[in-house]
């Protein structure tokens, strides 16, 4: 049976992905794809869910001390809403909402691309929980693509904290991610974080591997 062009491309792409997963050598970096999510301040946790609400951990995340709660919120923008948006912990000093470009179009929110924590003059949005709502004057961003590295990894790759580098993605939809932020800490595990839009553009999945150019 002859394969059509689309079937052939799919087979080649899957073969490349398998090779990337199997060939996680010293120069390879694993991929982690982030869906939309919210980091809440304790004040906003109380406002949305009530004081002393017993939040439940859904699962631990790959980075030490980070986890996802079972609880979710609704994002309300000028055009539309996004329901069942996961809350990540622990609580932060200031609430941060992370969405993709596609999410922003759906919501009608013009969120800037920012490094995590850089919230000044970012986009406004309303969050709705089971017991209340809050409208953030700022705090909604499209998270800048970045790589978490342990200091040992940074030494091995010859980079330092806050460097901006380029990363190559092979395959049928291969591309190069430029302006990839390097974040170095002894608490970090080696991992490249991109959002769903970026992953789909390169046909990447969780635990695929890429490499620094």
C-alpha positions as CSV (number, residue, x, y, z in Angstrom):
1,X,0.0,0.0,0.0
2,X,1.4,3.3,-1.0
3,X,1.5,6.1,1.5
4,X,0.2,9.6,0.6
5,X,2.4,12.6,1.3
6,X,0.7,13.4,4.7
7,X,1.1,9.9,5.9
8,X,4.8,9.8,4.9
9,X,5.5,13.1,6.7
10,X,3.7,11.8,9.8
11,X,5.8,8.6,9.8
12,X,9.1,10.5,9.3
13,X,8.2,13.0,12.0
14,X,7.3,10.3,14.5
15,X,10.6,8.5,13.7
16,X,12.5,11.7,14.3
17,X,10.7,12.2,17.6
18,X,11.5,8.7,18.7
19,X,15.2,9.3,17.9
20,X,15.2,12.5,19.9
21,X,13.6,10.7,22.9
22,X,16.1,7.8,22.7
23,X,19.1,10.0,22.1
24,X,19.1,12.2,25.2
25,X,22.8,12.8,25.2
26,X,24.8,15.5,27.0
27,X,23.8,18.3,24.6
28,X,20.1,17.5,24.6
29,X,17.5,19.4,26.6
30,X,14.1,17.9,27.4
31,X,10.9,19.8,26.5
32,X,8.0,20.7,28.9
33,X,4.9,22.3,27.4
34,X,2.9,24.8,29.6
35,X,-0.8,25.2,29.2
36,X,-2.5,28.3,30.5
37,X,-2.4,28.6,34.2
38,X,-2.6,31.0,37.2
39,X,-0.3,31.7,40.1
40,X,-2.4,33.2,42.9
41,X,-1.4,35.5,45.8
42,X,-2.8,34.4,49.2
43,X,-5.1,37.4,49.2
44,X,-6.6,36.3,45.9
45,X,-6.9,32.7,47.0
46,X,-8.9,33.9,50.0
47,X,-11.0,36.2,47.8
48,X,-11.8,33.5,45.2
49,X,-12.2,30.4,47.4
50,X,-12.7,31.8,51.0
51,X,-10.3,32.1,53.9
52,X,-8.7,28.9,55.0
53,X,-9.9,27.0,52.0
54,X,-8.2,23.5,52.0
55,X,-6.6,23.5,48.6
56,X,-5.6,20.0,47.4
57,X,-2.4,19.2,45.5
58,X,-3.2,17.5,42.1
59,X,0.4,16.7,41.3
60,X,4.0,17.8,41.8
61,X,5.7,19.5,38.9
62,X,9.1,18.7,37.6
63,X,10.7,21.8,39.2
64,X,11.4,21.4,42.9
65,X,8.8,22.9,45.2
66,X,6.3,23.6,42.3
67,X,2.9,21.8,42.1
68,X,-0.5,22.0,40.6
69,X,-3.7,22.3,42.6
70,X,-6.9,20.4,41.9
71,X,-8.7,23.7,42.0
72,X,-9.3,25.8,38.9
73,X,-10.6,29.3,38.0
74,X,-12.3,30.9,35.1
75,X,-10.7,33.7,33.1
76,X,-13.0,36.5,31.8
77,X,-11.9,38.8,29.1
78,X,-13.6,41.5,27.0
79,X,-14.6,39.0,24.3
80,X,-14.9,35.6,25.9
81,X,-14.0,33.3,28.8
82,X,-11.7,30.4,29.5
83,X,-12.9,27.9,32.1
84,X,-11.1,25.3,34.2
85,X,-7.7,27.1,34.2
86,X,-5.3,25.3,36.6
87,X,-3.9,27.0,39.7
88,X,-0.2,26.4,40.4
89,X,1.4,26.7,43.8
90,X,2.8,27.7,46.1
91,X,1.1,31.1,46.6
92,X,3.0,34.1,45.2
93,X,3.4,37.7,46.4
94,X,1.4,38.9,43.4
95,X,-1.1,37.0,41.2
96,X,0.2,36.1,37.7
97,X,-1.9,34.8,34.8
98,X,0.0,33.0,32.0
99,X,-1.8,32.6,28.6
100,X,-0.8,31.9,25.0
101,X,-1.2,34.2,22.1
102,X,-4.2,32.1,20.9
103,X,-5.8,32.4,24.4
104,X,-5.3,36.2,24.3
105,X,-7.1,36.4,20.9
106,X,-10.1,34.4,22.3
107,X,-10.3,36.4,25.4
108,X,-9.7,39.8,23.7
109,X,-6.7,40.4,26.0
110,X,-3.5,42.0,24.6
111,X,-1.0,40.4,27.0
112,X,2.7,41.2,26.5
113,X,5.5,38.7,26.3
114,X,7.3,38.9,29.6
115,X,9.7,37.0,31.8
116,X,7.9,35.5,34.8
117,X,7.4,38.1,37.6
118,X,7.7,41.1,35.2
119,X,4.1,42.3,35.6
120,X,4.2,46.1,35.5
121,X,1.8,47.5,32.9
122,X,0.8,44.0,31.7
123,X,-2.7,43.1,30.7
124,X,-5.9,43.2,32.9
125,X,-8.2,40.3,33.4
126,X,-11.0,39.0,35.7
127,X,-10.6,35.8,37.6
128,X,-13.7,34.0,38.9
129,X,-13.7,31.3,41.6
130,X,-16.5,29.5,43.5
131,X,-16.9,32.2,46.2
132,X,-15.9,35.4,44.4
133,X,-14.1,37.2,41.7
134,X,-11.3,39.7,41.3
135,X,-10.3,42.0,38.4
136,X,-6.5,42.4,38.1
137,X,-5.4,45.8,36.7
138,X,-2.3,44.1,35.6
139,X,-0.8,40.6,35.9
140,X,-1.6,38.8,32.6
141,X,1.3,37.8,30.4
142,X,2.5,35.5,27.7
143,X,5.4,33.9,29.4
144,X,8.7,34.2,27.5
145,X,10.2,30.9,26.4
146,X,12.9,29.8,28.8
147,X,15.2,27.0,29.9
148,X,15.6,26.0,33.6
149,X,19.2,24.9,34.3
150,X,21.1,23.7,37.4
151,X,24.5,25.5,37.7
152,X,26.2,22.3,36.5
153,X,24.2,22.4,33.3
154,X,25.0,26.1,32.8
155,X,28.7,25.3,33.1
156,X,28.4,22.4,30.7
157,X,26.6,24.5,28.1
158,X,28.8,27.6,28.6
159,X,25.9,29.9,29.5
160,X,24.9,32.0,32.5
161,X,21.7,33.2,34.2
162,X,19.6,35.6,32.0
163,X,21.5,34.8,28.8
164,X,19.4,34.7,25.7
165,X,20.3,31.8,23.4
166,X,19.0,30.0,20.3
167,X,17.7,26.4,20.4
168,X,17.3,24.1,17.4
169,X,14.3,21.8,16.9
170,X,14.8,19.1,14.2
171,X,12.0,17.3,12.3
172,X,9.4,17.8,9.6
173,X,8.4,21.2,11.2
174,X,11.9,22.0,12.5
175,X,12.7,25.5,13.5
176,X,15.0,27.6,15.7
177,X,13.7,29.3,18.8
178,X,15.6,32.6,19.3
179,X,15.6,34.7,22.4
180,X,15.4,31.7,24.7
181,X,15.9,32.9,28.3
182,X,18.3,31.0,30.5
183,X,17.3,30.7,34.1
184,X,19.9,29.2,36.4
185,X,19.4,28.0,40.0
186,X,20.6,25.1,42.2
187,X,16.9,24.3,42.7
188,X,16.3,23.9,38.9
189,X,16.1,20.7,36.8
190,X,17.2,20.9,33.2
191,X,14.1,21.6,31.1
192,X,12.9,23.9,28.3
193,X,9.5,25.6,28.9
194,X,7.4,26.7,26.0
195,X,3.7,27.2,25.6
196,X,1.2,25.2,23.5
197,X,1.3,27.7,20.5
198,X,5.1,27.4,20.3
199,X,5.0,23.6,20.7
200,X,2.4,23.2,18.0
201,X,4.4,25.3,15.6
202,X,7.3,22.8,15.8
203,X,5.2,19.7,16.4
204,X,6.8,19.2,19.8
205,X,5.6,17.0,22.6
206,X,6.5,16.7,26.2
207,X,9.8,14.9,26.8
208,X,11.0,15.5,23.3
209,X,14.6,16.8,23.1
210,X,16.1,19.9,21.5
211,X,19.6,21.3,21.5
212,X,21.4,24.6,21.9
213,X,22.6,26.0,18.6
